[in-house]
Amino acid sequence: MYIMIGILVFVIACVVTAKLISCKYWTCIYTAFGNKNYFKVVAKLEREGIRFKTRTPMNLGSENFQNRHENTQYDVYVKKEQEHIAQRALNKD
């Protein structure tokens, strides 16, 4: 029992460490609310060939399951060295 708990703690520690290290190289450039806004931003980044990651924090306040996509928060991240290029791409149009 104690060995399994120890292994679980070790695995969780490895995952958290890996996430912290990878976050060091990425920066949040935009927070979109709703699918429509998210896809608009992502399309601009894709047009410029900019790699991105998306994180969706937990949205506990969404009572209406059918309309949850309208209120979902999307945090869009790009590599730090591409931040200025990404900001320029988002400000086009």
Secondary structure as UniProt FT lines:
FT   HELIX           2..23
FT   TURN            24..25
FT   STRAND          26..33
FT   HELIX           35..47
FT   TURN            48..49
FT   STRAND          53..55
FT   TURN            60..61
FT   HELIX           65..70
FT   STRAND          73..79
FT   HELIX           80..82
FT   HELIX           83..91
//
